Amino acid sequence: MALNRKKNENPPIGFDMTPMIDCVFQLLIFFIVCTQITQQENVQLRLPDALSAVAEEKSAPKLFTIHVAPVNQGSYEDLPKEFGWFCYGAPTPKSPDEMKAILNQEARRVDVTRKLPGWSEADNRSENLIAVRVDARAPAGEFAKLIELMVEVRMYKIKVYVLKEMNE
């Protein structure tokens, strides 16, 4: 009878976690390899030439940068058909509503380390400086729309990047 009782008892239930851990590590590696790691400064632009461009100071504050760049980054020589506004290193262009919300947020940002004073209640406007890098091939209308959005959120300080002369 004792033998029959031992046969009918169920063995203890346990989980083998090894396959699940292997699967999680493989997914983690897959997403790390497939994720695009971009930076704001990596946008391919052909900056306009300037006769009187000056070198930026090394102690200049790190600014919020908006890129007016081709939507589809094709060949550098091709004339792009569509341009968009890019910021925060995102690979997709921002819509006017998204850009207005971002500008509103940046207009009020206060950061002592980056020398961003934020909003001036006395003047009812932003004291923050925005950097704009515009592709030389972009239509002037794209830049004008961005300026209109900046005026709506009361941001009047702008720095436009240009290409210095190469023969210095």
N, C-alpha and C positions, 0 to 999 in steps of 0.2 A: 504494500500500500504506500509506503514511503517513496518508493521509486516512481509510482504513478503521479504522486503529488508534485514531485520535482519536474516531471515532464510537462505538466500542465501549467506550471508557473511561467509567466512571461519574463523574458530577460529585461534588465533595466534599460529604459529608453534614454538615448543620448544623441546629440547632433555632432556630426563631423563638420567643423567650421572651415576646414582647409579649402575646399572648393569655392566657398563664398569669399574668403579672403583673397584667393587667387583672382576671382572675377572682379572684385573691387579694385585690386591693384592694376589689372589690365584696363579697366575703364578709366582709372586715374591717369595712367600713362597715355591712353588714347586721347583724352581731352587735353592733356598738357601739350602733346605733339600737334594736335589740330587747332589749338587756340592761336589766334593771331595776336601777337604782342606788338602793339603799335605805340608810337609816341607822336606827340603833336608835331614835332619838327621833322618827321619823316614824310610829310606830304610832298609829292613831286610838284614843284611850282617853277614856272619860268617868271622870275620877278622882273618888273619893268626896270629899265636902265635909268639912272639919275646922274646928272652932271655934278651935283653938289652934295652927294651923300656923305655922311660923316660916320666914322666908326663908333659903334656902341661902347659905352664905358663898361668896364668889367664889373663895376659896383652897381650897375643898373638893376632896378628891382625886377624880379621875375613876374611877368605880366600874364594875364589871361589872353590867349591868342586865338583869333578866329582866322581860318583859312578859307579864302574864296578860291576853290580849286575845281578841276574837272571831276565830274561824278565818276566816270570810267577812266581810270588811269591807263591809257593806252601808250602808244609811242610818244616820246617827248616832242617829236617834230610835228605830229598830227595836230590838226586844229580840232579841239574837242567841241562836241555839239551841245553838251549840257554841263552847267556848272552848279555847284552847291556850296553851302556853308558847313564847314567842319570845325569841330572843337572837341576838347577833352580826349583827343586821340581816337575818337570813334570812327569806324570805317564808313558809316552811312551819313549822308548829309542831313542837316536839321531843317525842319519845316519852319515857316515864319512864326507860327505859334510857339514851337519849341524854342526857337532862338530868342523870342521875346521873353519867355520865362527864364531862360539862362541869363540873358542880359539883366533882367530884374534882380536875379540872385547875385550876379557879379557886381552890380551897381551898389549894393548894400554891404558887400563883403568887407570886413575889417580884419586885417592881418598885419601886425606890426613888423614881423620878420620880412614880409614881402613889400613893405611900405605901401600898403593899401589902406587909405584912411576911411573909406566907406562913404556914407551919405552925409551931406552937409545940410543940416536943418535950416541954417541961416539963408542959404542960397536955394534951398529946395532942389538940389541936384547932386549927382554923384561926383566925388572927387577922384574916383579910381580911373586909371589909365588903361585903355584897351589897345592891344597890339593887333593889327590886321595885316595879313600877308595875302596879297591879291595876285593871282596869276596874270601876267601881261596879256594873255590871250582872252581873258574874261571880258565880257561886255560890260560897259560902264554901268549899265542898269543893275547888275548884280551887286556892285559896290554901293550904288545909290540906295537900293532897297535896304541894305544893311545899315547905312547911315540913317535912314528914316526910322528904322526900329530903335536905333540908339537914341535918337531925338525923342521918341515916344517915351522911353524909360528915363529920360533926362540924363544921358551920359554924353558929355561933350568933349572929353579928353580922349584923343585917338593918336596912335602912332602907326604910320603906314611904312612897311618895310619895302625897300627898293634895293637894286643891285648896284654896288659901288663899281666905279671904273676899275677895270682889271689891270691897267698899266701904272699902278702906284708902287 
